[in-house]
Amino acid sequence: MRVQPKVIIHGGAGSSLQGKGGLESVRHSLHTIVEGVYSLLLSGATASEAVLQGCKMLEDNPRFNAGTGSVLQSDGQIRMSASLMNGASGRFSGVINVSRVKNPIELAQFLQSSPDRVLSDYGAAELARELQIPSYNALTDLRLQEWIQERQDNFKSTMAGVVAEPELAPSSNAGRGTIGVVVLDTYGCVAAGTSTGGKGFERIGRVSDSAMPAGNYASSYAGVSCTGIGEDIIDECLAAKIVVRVNDGMLLKDAMQRSFTEASQNHRDLGAIALDATGVISWGKTSQVLLAAYHNGEAIGDTLEWNDGQLVGYC
Ligand code: GLY
């Protein structure tokens, strides 16, 4: 029996979203990608296939801090992390701190069927070489300018401004970037994918939440992708916590509310998108802004101007 597909995606979270032209162009990017992923699902794509394609579209958009447009680390290099979890098979796979590939999520997808499912820098580079993936430079002028500015300021910021347009990043701490996609396919299966360039200006070897179950997790009941400060997401073990609560019988909206109440009490700076196998879509943030958009089977909506003081929303 076919079910109504659902999709929610995000392009990061942050502390400000200024400039109407900027807001509208972020909205246009997110809505176009949501529409593309939803069409794939309608045409029978599996949840994992739709997540892969959605993450690639977000990685390829230089506005977002993943793939092309990734932020630079303290040594001026780009190292990216991505993961994919197929809720039906219960398999998590990912790459940590990989360089010189266009779409880290493709490596994560390949590793779904590997006995070794999470590879870090050297191993991920070896895999890209074995798969004959062409070398790719993900650097954009904006990210280079940000890094040069920070170098001149002696790396005062602890992370980069990662909502990629200047009018959206008026200060160097305007956003916390990551991208993510969570879907329910027409076969009733859930999958989640997350990809990031990291915090920006971090120490070499720092590991992001995006390629951990803390930042990306799915089961046959629910899927979650997180964004925000990776250390905060790891401390909350946010994605896995929400999914396990749903697995154990809690409604998704209650699992989100409880998990975000805890995150707020612990003064975390993060956001997440989620959906469950019954078709409920949800989002949450302790940060001021969450760049998320969704298709609920009837229409596209987004959270760009969501500011009602609640920690969690759903539809
Ligand atoms: N959430 C992305 C990172 O902190 O690396």
Residues whose N, C-alpha, C, O or C-beta is under 5 A from the ligand:
A	BS01	LIG	G177 T178 T196 G198 K199 S208 D209 T227 G228 I229 G230
